[in-house]
Amino acid sequence: MWLRRFLTASGAAGACRPRRSVGQAHRRAHITHRLARHGARSFSADLDDPVHLLGVGQVALGAFTPGLLFLHDGVDHRLLAVQAANAYAHGNYWEVVNQRLSDFLHMLSFEPYVFIGALGIFLIGAAIMRSGRLLDLKANRSFFLKSLMVCALLAAGTIGIANIVHGHSMMTSQGMLEQALMTIGNLPLSLFYLCSIAYAMSFVSASKILRLLAPAGKMALTNYLMQSLIASTVFYGYGFGFWNQWGRAELALFVMAVFIAQVILSHLWLRHFRYGPMEWLWRALTYWTLPSLRVSRIS
């Protein structure tokens, strides 16, 4: 409904009509401008609804799903998948790098579709911020509670279907369908996390607990790259070689252990420094200056 109102407000239907006079054109432009303002307000109001918000994102993310399926429909690259798994599990450093490069070049065909999905996610983030609901969590507590329930149902349904489909290799039609469903399900799952945290933060007691995670957020880039370094060392063949050796329970425990360790290290680091090491480097490259790193101690 919001799309129809927006298209009507934009004057798309009247754009093809011939212009009869300058006066009529000015009047029509004035009317179209007023309609556009009304349509934009209606459009923004619709985005404030969690169901419509999810709808916009699902359209954006779903746009690249057919492309993922058609690009690999009927093509079975099981041998390539076996070779890749063998390289990651048993290869030395340069063999792993070569395999990563090969996978990267293969995944380039997905980039147009990934861009569409990323654009949709950016628009959703902008809509959430423009709604102002994150500025007053307590007043919007009921909104976040309803939203997290809706998102939980959508995520469970989509990801549940993906697990039923389950392709043994991503490079098969069945595997691509599973991956597409998982990608679409990631959106409501992410919004579920967001709404759950926002709902918890609306309570003073939970807010104090969640603030313990703040230092890890201030060092997000450093922690992200550290996770890649830790995981590649643990799972790749040139490290401990645990590739495809752990089940989901072990992986979940591993993820929790790494993140808890990073939260602790982030607290300790930020006691002495203003930024994480990669955040400091990013600021230096952005502003082309060397920002002060150490926390000044005033006696």
QUIUR-V107671 format. One record per residue. OMEGA is omega in whole degrees, 0 to 359 (* if undefined). BURIAL is I if it has 24 or more other C-alpha atoms within 12 Angstrom, else O. Layout:
omega=OMEGA burial=BURIAL
omega=OMEGA burial=BURIAL
This chain:
omega=180 burial=O
omega=180 burial=I
omega=179 burial=O
omega=179 burial=O
omega=182 burial=I
omega=180 burial=I
omega=177 burial=O
omega=181 burial=I
omega=183 burial=I
omega=178 burial=I
omega=183 burial=I
omega=183 burial=O
omega=183 burial=O
omega=184 burial=O
omega=184 burial=O
omega=181 burial=O
omega=180 burial=O
omega=179 burial=O
omega=184 burial=O
omega=181 burial=O
omega=180 burial=O
omega=180 burial=O
omega=178 burial=O
omega=179 burial=O
omega=179 burial=O
omega=179 burial=O
omega=181 burial=O
omega=179 burial=O
omega=179 burial=O
omega=179 burial=O
omega=180 burial=O
omega=178 burial=I
omega=180 burial=O
omega=178 burial=O
omega=180 burial=O
omega=178 burial=I
omega=179 burial=O
omega=180 burial=O
omega=179 burial=I
omega=178 burial=I
omega=178 burial=O
omega=179 burial=I
omega=179 burial=I
omega=179 burial=I
omega=179 burial=I
omega=179 burial=I
omega=180 burial=I
omega=178 burial=I
omega=184 burial=I
omega=180 burial=I
omega=178 burial=I
omega=178 burial=I
omega=177 burial=I
omega=180 burial=I
omega=178 burial=I
omega=181 burial=I
omega=181 burial=I
omega=176 burial=I
omega=181 burial=I
omega=180 burial=I
omega=181 burial=I
omega=182 burial=I
omega=182 burial=I
omega=180 burial=I
omega=177 burial=I
omega=179 burial=O
omega=178 burial=O
omega=182 burial=I
omega=184 burial=I
omega=181 burial=O
omega=185 burial=O
omega=182 burial=I
omega=178 burial=O
omega=181 burial=O
omega=181 burial=O
omega=180 burial=O
omega=182 burial=O
omega=181 burial=O
omega=178 burial=O
omega=180 burial=O
omega=179 burial=O
omega=179 burial=O
omega=179 burial=O
omega=180 burial=I
omega=179 burial=I
omega=180 burial=O
omega=181 burial=I
omega=185 burial=I
omega=189 burial=I
omega=185 burial=I
omega=174 burial=I
omega=186 burial=O
omega=184 burial=O
omega=175 burial=O
omega=177 burial=O
omega=179 burial=I
omega=179 burial=O
omega=179 burial=O
omega=178 burial=I
omega=178 burial=O
omega=178 burial=O
omega=179 burial=O
omega=180 burial=O
omega=179 burial=O
omega=178 burial=O
omega=183 burial=O
omega=179 burial=O
omega=180 burial=O
omega=180 burial=O
omega=190 burial=I
omega=178 burial=O
omega=182 burial=O
omega=178 burial=I
omega=179 burial=I
omega=178 burial=O
omega=179 burial=I
omega=180 burial=I
omega=178 burial=I
omega=178 burial=O
omega=180 burial=I
omega=176 burial=I
omega=180 burial=O
omega=178 burial=I
omega=178 burial=I
omega=178 burial=I
omega=180 burial=O
omega=179 burial=I
omega=180 burial=I
omega=182 burial=O
omega=180 burial=O
omega=179 burial=I
omega=183 burial=O
omega=180 burial=I
omega=181 burial=I
omega=179 burial=O
omega=186 burial=O
omega=182 burial=I
omega=181 burial=O
omega=182 burial=O
omega=183 burial=I
omega=181 burial=I
omega=178 burial=O
omega=181 burial=I
omega=178 burial=I
omega=178 burial=I
omega=183 burial=O
omega=181 burial=I
omega=177 burial=I
omega=178 burial=I
omega=181 burial=I
omega=179 burial=I
omega=179 burial=I
omega=180 burial=O
omega=180 burial=I
omega=180 burial=I
omega=181 burial=I
omega=183 burial=O
omega=181 burial=I
omega=176 burial=I
omega=177 burial=O
omega=179 burial=O
omega=179 burial=I
omega=177 burial=O
omega=179 burial=O
omega=175 burial=O
omega=172 burial=O
omega=182 burial=I
omega=178 burial=O
omega=178 burial=I
omega=185 burial=I
omega=172 burial=I
omega=180 burial=I
omega=179 burial=I
omega=178 burial=I
omega=179 burial=I
omega=177 burial=I
omega=177 burial=I
omega=181 burial=I
omega=179 burial=I
omega=179 burial=I
omega=178 burial=I
omega=180 burial=I
omega=179 burial=I
omega=180 burial=I
omega=180 burial=I
omega=182 burial=I
omega=177 burial=I
omega=178 burial=I
omega=178 burial=I
omega=179 burial=I
omega=174 burial=I
omega=177 burial=I
omega=181 burial=O
omega=182 burial=I
omega=179 burial=I
omega=179 burial=I
omega=179 burial=I
omega=179 burial=I
omega=179 burial=I
omega=181 burial=I
omega=179 burial=I
omega=175 burial=I
omega=186 burial=O
omega=184 burial=O
omega=180 burial=O
omega=180 burial=O
omega=179 burial=O
omega=180 burial=O
omega=183 burial=O
omega=179 burial=O
omega=175 burial=O
omega=181 burial=O
omega=186 burial=I
omega=180 burial=O
omega=178 burial=I
omega=177 burial=I
omega=178 burial=O
omega=178 burial=I
omega=188 burial=I
omega=182 burial=I
omega=178 burial=I
omega=181 burial=I
omega=178 burial=I
omega=180 burial=O
omega=177 burial=O
omega=177 burial=I
omega=178 burial=I
omega=180 burial=O
omega=180 burial=O
omega=183 burial=O
omega=180 burial=I
omega=178 burial=I
omega=183 burial=O
omega=191 burial=I
omega=184 burial=I
omega=185 burial=I
omega=180 burial=I
omega=176 burial=O
omega=181 burial=O
omega=173 burial=O
omega=180 burial=I
omega=179 burial=I
omega=177 burial=I
omega=181 burial=O
omega=183 burial=O
omega=173 burial=O
omega=184 burial=O
omega=179 burial=O
omega=178 burial=O
omega=179 burial=O
omega=179 burial=O
omega=178 burial=O
omega=178 burial=O
omega=180 burial=O
omega=180 burial=O
omega=181 burial=O
omega=180 burial=O
omega=183 burial=I
omega=178 burial=I
omega=178 burial=O
omega=180 burial=O
omega=176 burial=I
omega=180 burial=I
omega=180 burial=O
omega=179 burial=O
omega=176 burial=I
omega=182 burial=I
omega=182 burial=O
omega=185 burial=I
omega=171 burial=I
omega=185 burial=O
omega=184 burial=O
omega=182 burial=I
omega=185 burial=I
omega=168 burial=I
omega=183 burial=I
omega=180 burial=I
omega=176 burial=O
omega=177 burial=I
omega=180 burial=I
omega=180 burial=O
omega=178 burial=O
omega=180 burial=O
omega=180 burial=O
omega=181 burial=O
omega=184 burial=O
omega=178 burial=O
omega=177 burial=O
omega=180 burial=O
omega=181 burial=O
omega=178 burial=O
omega=185 burial=O
omega=185 burial=O
omega=176 burial=O
omega=181 burial=O
omega=180 burial=O
omega=180 burial=O
omega=183 burial=O
omega=* burial=O
